[in-house]
Every structure is written in C-alpha cells, then in structure tokens.
Amino acid sequence: MKCQDCNKSHARLCQGDLHLCKRCKDIRFPPPSATPAKMAADIDFDHDEQRASQTMGDSKLEDIQAALRTLTVKMDKVLGMEDKLQDLQKSVTYVSNSFDEFNKQLQILTSENKDLKEQLTKTTIELNDLQQYTRRNNLEISGIPQQDNENTDDIVVKVAAAAGVRISSDDIDISHRLPRRTRRNSRDQHQPAPIIVKFVRRTIRNKIYSSKKLLKDKTARHIGAATNNRIFINENLTPTNKQLFYQTNQLRTAKQWKFIWTNNGKIYTRKTTDDPAIHIATSKDLCRIV
C-alpha cells in the first residue's frame, strides 16, 4: 500500500485511518523530541528527493519517447518494405503464371509443328509419287550426239532397234532433247543433252526399258552417229528422285555395293547378287547402306 502523502513509499505504519510511511508520519506527527528545524530539514530533503526523482523520470521519459520515435520510423520503413515485398510477390506470381501459360502454349505449338512437319513430309512424298506416276510412259536416252535438224523420233526408233525392240514413230507420243543443266563435273560438261521420249503405251516403254541390257556392248555408231559414246536408257525420274538416286549412288560407291537401279520410278540397291534389294524411298533410308 502506498503512502497517502508521498505516494511512493510503502505505508507500513498507520495513524488512525491514514496510511503513511515512517517519514511522512514523523512529519505529520513529530515526536516530542523533534525540533522545528529538523522537521523543516526533513521536508526540504523530501522535496529535493522528489525533484531529483522527477527530473530523472523526465529524462527517462524523453529517452523513451526518442526511442519510440526511432522505432516508429523504422516500423514505417519496415511497413514500406512489406508493401514492396507484396508487390514483388504479386509480380513474381504473375510472371510465374505467365510462364506456365507460355509453356503450355509452347507445348501446343510444338505438337502442332510436329504434326505439320509430318503432314508436309507425307504430302511431299505423295506429290513426288504423283509426279513420278505422270512420267510412267517416259524414258531418257543418253549418249547420242546432238546434230542440227535432227529428228529425235527417228533416233528413238533406232535405239529401240539396237535394243532388239521394233517400233515405229506411231508408238511415240513426243520426244525432244532435255535442256542442258549444270553438270556435276568437268567430264559431264561435254556429254550431249539426253533425249526424253513419251510412248503412247506403257507396254512399249517397259519392253524397251527391260531390253536396255542389250545396249551394253553397243555405241552411238550402231545407230549411225560418228562417236563411240555408250548409249544409256534410264527412267525419267522427278528432280527429287534424281537427287536421291545421285546420293544413293555416291554412298553405294563409297560402301562398295555393286548394284543400283530404278523400277517404275523407285530406287533400289543391292550389295551383292546374294543380298536382298533395298528400296530407298527417302534420304532416311540411306542409313541402310552400310
């Protein structure tokens, strides 16, 4: 219980209904031996102590207030940082969601691109097959020297006769020299342009193509030309198939495979006479030549 006068010391002593500490009790009810001077001194000492305590309390209060102000400033900074962190978290969440959406779209586009590539490859193969089919009645004859005012139909009839097949110009739909193209090496630069011929019936075309092996020991002189060029009869391949045939032949030579040929526009190769024939449909099949 606090003293009712100084409100500080504990009132361990009582005077009637009053709760006073010893000092305040002595001041209010001085003992007979107490002098007025001593009582005044005690009162002054008490006041000085109260003033000192109050000054000390005021100083501590100012320190506490200053500390509170500093803490308030720091708290404001922390709250500001918290707001920035929340904004940053929102940004990170947005970027993460955007990345997930982008990744999903990328997977969809990748799948679609794969499907489109497969469809394009399929369509390209089908188009090439269709183009090759339109050439089913055609043959190319190489090794015949070119002359002014020549009749290519007559040349075709003579070549067929040299291969053991008798035909007439009525069996030929159309024939002409192919345009000269860039040759792969200097030796080819001097080769005459091939003659392309379209027959009216495929049976005649196939008969001549099957008999081309009989031209192995014959040259252009056998049909009245002035050179000893060998005569070659080949199928009329599409540009795609010609390029594939060239690649196959190059690899066949490097791997020392013996045979390469075409049949109905399809390319085949064989390592030896005892090995099975391999159909080279696309460049992916070249890996089979080992």
C-alpha positions in Angstrom: 0.0 0.0 0.0 1.4 3.4 -0.9 1.8 6.4 1.4 -1.0 8.9 1.1 1.4 11.8 1.3 4.4 11.0 -0.9 2.6 8.3 -2.9 5.9 6.4 -3.2 7.0 4.6 -0.1 5.0 1.8 1.2 2.8 2.7 4.2 3.9 0.1 6.7 2.8 2.4 9.6 -0.6 3.7 10.2 -2.0 6.6 12.1 -5.7 6.2 12.6 -7.3 5.7 9.1 -4.2 7.2 7.4 -1.7 5.1 5.6 1.7 6.8 5.9 5.3 5.9 5.5 7.6 6.5 8.5 9.0 9.7 7.2 5.6 11.2 6.4 4.2 10.0 9.7 7.1 11.8 11.5 6.4 14.9 9.6 2.7 14.9 10.4 3.1 13.7 13.9 6.5 14.6 15.1 7.7 13.0 18.2 8.2 15.3 21.2 11.9 15.3 20.7 11.7 16.6 17.2 12.6 20.3 16.6 11.0 22.6 14.1 14.4 23.0 12.3 14.8 19.2 12.0 11.3 18.9 10.7 11.9 21.6 8.1 15.1 19.9 7.0 13.4 16.7 6.6 10.7 18.4 4.5 13.3 20.1 2.3 15.2 16.8 1.8 12.0 15.1 0.8 11.2 17.8 -1.7 14.8 17.6 -3.2 14.5 13.9 -3.5 11.1 14.3 -5.2 12.5 16.9 -7.6 15.5 14.7 -8.4 13.3 11.7 -9.0 11.0 13.8 -11.2 14.0 15.1 -13.2 15.3 11.6 -13.6 11.9 10.4 -14.6 11.5 13.2 -17.1 14.9 12.4 -18.6 14.0 8.7 -18.9 10.7 9.7 -20.4 12.4 11.7 -23.1 14.8 8.8 -23.8 11.8 6.5 -24.1 10.0 9.0 -26.4 13.1 9.3 -28.6 13.4 5.6 -28.8 9.7 5.3 -29.6 10.2 7.9 -32.4 13.1 6.0 -33.8 11.2 2.7 -33.6 8.3 4.4 -35.3 10.5 5.5 -38.2 11.9 2.0 -38.5 8.5 0.5 -38.4 7.3 2.8 -41.1 10.3 1.6 -43.2 9.5 -2.0 -42.5 5.9 -1.5 -43.4 7.0 0.2 -46.7 9.3 -2.7 -47.4 6.4 -5.1 -46.7 4.3 -3.3 -49.2 7.1 -3.5 -51.8 7.6 -7.2 -51.0 3.9 -7.8 -51.5 4.1 -6.0 -54.9 7.1 -8.1 -55.7 5.3 -11.3 -54.7 2.4 -10.3 -57.0 4.9 -9.7 -59.8 6.6 -13.0 -59.3 3.2 -14.8 -59.2 2.1 -13.0 -62.4 5.4 -13.9 -64.2 5.2 -17.5 -62.9 1.6 -17.8 -64.2 2.6 -16.2 -67.5 5.5 -18.6 -67.8 3.2 -21.6 -67.2 0.8 -20.3 -69.8 3.6 -19.7 -72.2 5.0 -23.2 -71.6 1.5 -24.7 -72.3 1.2 -22.7 -75.5 4.7 -23.7 -76.5 3.9 -27.4 -76.0 0.8 -27.0 -78.0 2.7 -25.2 -80.8 5.5 -27.8 -80.7 2.9 -30.6 -81.1 1.2 -28.8 -83.9 4.5 -28.1 -85.6 5.4 -31.7 -85.4 2.1 -32.7 -86.9 2.5 -30.1 -89.6 6.0 -31.4 -90.4 4.7 -35.0 -90.6 1.8 -33.9 -92.8 4.2 -31.8 -95.0 6.5 -34.8 -95.4 3.6 -37.0 -96.3 2.2 -34.5 -98.7 5.7 -34.0 -100.3 6.1 -37.8 -100.8 2.6 -38.1 -102.2 3.2 -35.2 -104.6 6.5 -36.7 -105.7 4.9 -40.1 -106.3 2.1 -38.4 -108.3 4.7 -36.5 -110.4 6.6 -39.8 -110.9 3.4 -41.5 -111.9 2.8 -39.0 -114.7 6.2 -40.0 -116.1 5.3 -43.7 -116.3 5.4 -43.7 -120.1 8.7 -41.8 -120.3 12.3 -42.8 -120.9 15.5 -40.9 -121.1 18.2 -41.8 -123.7 21.7 -40.6 -123.1 25.0 -40.7 -125.1 23.6 -39.7 -128.5 25.5 -36.8 -130.1 23.3 -33.8 -131.0 23.1 -32.7 -134.6 21.5 -29.9 -136.4 17.9 -30.5 -137.7 17.9 -33.9 -136.1 14.7 -36.0 -135.7 14.6 -37.3 -132.2 11.7 -39.7 -133.0 14.0 -41.4 -135.6 16.8 -41.6 -133.1 14.4 -43.3 -130.6 13.3 -45.9 -133.2 17.0 -46.7 -134.0 17.9 -47.0 -130.3 14.9 -49.3 -129.7 16.0 -51.5 -132.7 19.6 -51.7 -131.3 18.0 -53.0 -128.0 16.1 -55.6 -130.0 12.6 -53.9 -129.9 11.0 -53.0 -133.2 8.8 -49.8 -133.0 7.7 -47.1 -135.3 7.2 -43.3 -134.9 3.5 -44.1 -134.3 4.4 -45.6 -131.0 5.9 -42.3 -129.8 3.8 -39.6 -128.4 6.5 -37.0 -128.2 10.3 -36.7 -128.0 12.8 -33.9 -127.6 16.2 -33.0 -126.1 16.2 -32.0 -122.5 17.6 -28.5 -121.7 21.3 -28.5 -120.8 21.8 -28.3 -117.0 24.7 -27.6 -114.8 26.9 -30.6 -114.8 28.5 -32.1 -111.6 32.0 -32.4 -113.0 34.0 -31.3 -116.0 33.7 -34.6 -117.8 30.0 -34.3 -117.9 30.3 -30.8 -119.5 31.0 -32.4 -122.9 28.1 -35.0 -122.7 25.3 -34.4 -125.1 21.9 -33.5 -123.7 19.6 -36.5 -123.1 16.6 -37.2 -125.2 13.3 -37.7 -123.4 10.6 -39.7 -125.1 7.0 -40.4 -124.1 5.5 -43.5 -125.6 1.8 -43.9 -126.4 1.6 -47.1 -124.5 3.4 -48.1 -121.3 3.9 -51.7 -122.5 6.2 -50.5 -125.3 8.1 -48.3 -122.8 8.5 -51.2 -120.4 9.7 -53.5 -123.2 12.4 -51.1 -124.3 13.5 -50.5 -120.7 13.7 -54.2 -120.0 15.9 -54.7 -123.1 18.4 -51.9 -122.3 21.0 -54.5 -121.1 21.4 -55.5 -124.8 23.0 -52.0 -125.4 25.9 -52.8 -123.0 28.3 -53.6 -125.9 26.9 -51.0 -128.3 27.7 -47.4 -129.0 26.2 -44.5 -130.9 27.9 -45.8 -134.1 25.3 -48.6 -134.2 22.6 -46.0 -134.9 24.7 -44.0 -137.5 26.4 -41.5 -135.2 30.1 -40.6 -135.6 31.1 -41.3 -132.0 31.7 -44.3 -129.8 29.6 -43.0 -126.9 27.8 -45.6 -124.9 24.1 -45.5 -125.1 22.1 -45.4 -121.8 18.4 -45.8 -121.2 17.0 -44.6 -117.9 13.7 -43.9 -116.4 12.5 -40.3 -116.4 12.8 -39.5 -112.7 11.4 -36.5 -110.9 14.0 -33.9 -109.6 13.6 -35.3 -106.1 14.1 -38.8 -107.2 17.1 -37.9 -109.3 18.8 -36.2 -106.4 18.0 -39.2 -104.2 19.4 -41.5 -106.9 22.6 -39.5 -107.0 23.0 -39.6 -103.2 22.3 -43.4 -103.2 24.9 -44.0 -106.0 27.5 -41.9 -104.2 27.0 -43.9 -101.0 26.8 -47.2 -102.8 30.2 -46.5 -104.4 31.8 -45.5 -101.1 30.4 -48.6 -99.4 31.4 -50.8 -102.4 27.9 -52.0 -103.1 27.6 -53.5 -106.6 24.1 -52.7 -107.9 21.8 -49.8 -108.2 18.7 -49.4 -110.5 15.2 -48.0 -110.7 11.9 -49.7 -111.5 8.7 -47.7 -112.0 10.4 -44.7 -110.6 11.5 -46.4 -107.4 15.2 -46.7 -106.4 16.8 -50.0 -105.4 20.3 -51.0 -104.4 22.0 -54.3 -103.5 25.3 -55.1 -102.0 25.9 -58.4 -103.9 23.9 -60.8 -106.0 23.1 -62.8 -102.9 21.9 -59.9 -100.8 18.3 -58.7 -100.8 17.4 -55.5 -102.6 16.8 -52.4 -100.5 14.2 -49.8 -101.5 15.5 -46.3 -101.0 12.3 -44.2 -100.7 13.7 -41.2 -98.8 17.0 -39.9 -97.6 16.4 -41.5 -94.3 16.8 -44.9 -95.9 20.4 -44.1 -96.9 21.4 -45.3 -93.4 20.6 -48.8 -94.5 23.6 -48.8 -96.9 26.4 -50.0 -94.5 
